[in-house]
């Protein structure tokens, strides 16, 4: 009996099939991951808006040093009003930054009883 020294390995076709399968799986997963990241940013911005509304309510209840109340009418919130929250110690500057658009810094709007980031 003659013993053969045969090297076993993957053929080029087998490797290509695995690469194609991995490519298809990546094409299915990547869009859902990027969508989830966008949804997470939106949810975080909504939560931050709720926190800012709570801070404004608390500031208005306990007006420090005879200051003026922060208005809660529908429309844009003035940056000077948000600065009052920082000055009074309710939050830091980074707490009032717009999470959805870093270029708009501290731009928030009252709408339907909520504070939402201004895009």
C-alpha positions in Angstrom: 0.0 0.0 0.0 1.3 3.4 -1.0 0.7 6.2 1.5 -0.2 9.5 -0.2 0.7 12.8 1.2 -2.3 14.8 0.3 -2.7 18.4 1.5 -6.2 19.3 2.4 -7.4 22.9 2.2 -10.2 25.2 1.0 -10.7 25.7 -2.7 -11.1 29.2 -4.1 -14.8 28.6 -4.8 -15.4 27.7 -1.2 -13.7 30.8 0.0 -15.6 33.0 -2.4 -18.9 31.5 -1.3 -18.1 32.3 2.3 -17.1 35.9 1.4 -20.4 36.4 -0.5 -22.4 35.0 2.4 -20.6 37.4 4.8 -21.2 40.3 2.4 -25.0 39.5 2.2 -25.2 39.3 6.0 -23.4 42.6 6.4 -25.7 44.3 3.9 -28.7 43.1 6.0 -27.3 44.2 9.3 -25.6 47.5 8.7 -28.8 49.5 7.8 -30.6 48.4 10.9 -27.6 49.3 13.1 -27.3 52.8 11.6 -31.1 53.3 12.0 -30.9 52.2 15.6 -28.1 54.8 16.3 -30.3 57.6 14.8 -33.2 56.5 16.9 -31.1 56.4 20.0 -29.9 60.0 19.4 -33.5 61.2 19.0 -34.6 59.4 22.2 -31.7 60.9 24.1 -32.6 64.4 22.8 -36.2 63.9 23.9 -35.0 62.8 27.3 -32.7 65.9 27.5 -35.7 68.1 26.5 -37.7 66.7 29.4 -34.9 67.3 31.8 -34.6 70.9 30.6 -38.3 71.4 31.0 -38.0 70.1 34.6 -35.1 72.5 35.3 -37.1 75.5 33.8 -40.1 74.6 36.0 -38.0 74.3 39.1 -36.1 77.6 38.3 -39.5 79.4 37.8 -40.8 78.0 41.1 -37.8 79.2 43.1 -36.6 82.3 41.3 -33.1 82.8 42.6 -32.1 86.3 43.6 -35.3 87.9 42.3 -34.5 86.9 38.7 -37.1 86.8 35.9 -39.0 83.7 35.1 -38.2 81.7 31.9 -41.1 81.9 29.5 -42.8 78.6 28.6 -44.8 79.8 25.6 -44.6 78.0 22.3 -41.6 79.0 20.3 -37.8 79.2 20.6 -36.1 79.3 24.0 -33.7 82.2 24.2 -30.1 81.2 24.8 -30.0 83.8 27.6 -32.8 81.9 29.3 -30.9 78.7 29.2 -27.8 80.4 30.5 -29.9 81.3 33.6 -30.2 77.6 34.4 -26.4 77.3 34.3 -25.9 80.4 36.4 -28.4 79.2 39.0 -26.5 75.8 39.2 -29.3 73.6 37.8 -27.1 72.3 35.0 -23.8 72.7 33.1 -23.3 74.2 29.7 -23.0 70.8 28.1 -26.4 69.8 29.6 -28.2 72.3 27.4 -26.4 71.6 24.1 -28.5 70.3 21.2 -27.6 66.6 20.8 -29.0 66.3 17.3 -27.1 69.3 15.8 -23.8 70.3 17.4 -23.7 73.4 15.1 -26.8 74.8 16.7 -25.3 74.7 20.2 -28.1 75.4 22.7 -31.2 75.7 20.4 -34.4 74.4 21.9 -38.0 75.1 21.3 -41.2 74.8 23.3 -43.9 72.9 21.4 -47.0 71.2 22.6 -45.9 71.3 26.3 -42.5 69.7 25.5 -39.0 71.0 25.0 -37.6 69.7 21.7 -34.2 70.3 20.0 -34.4 72.8 17.1 -33.0 71.0 14.1 
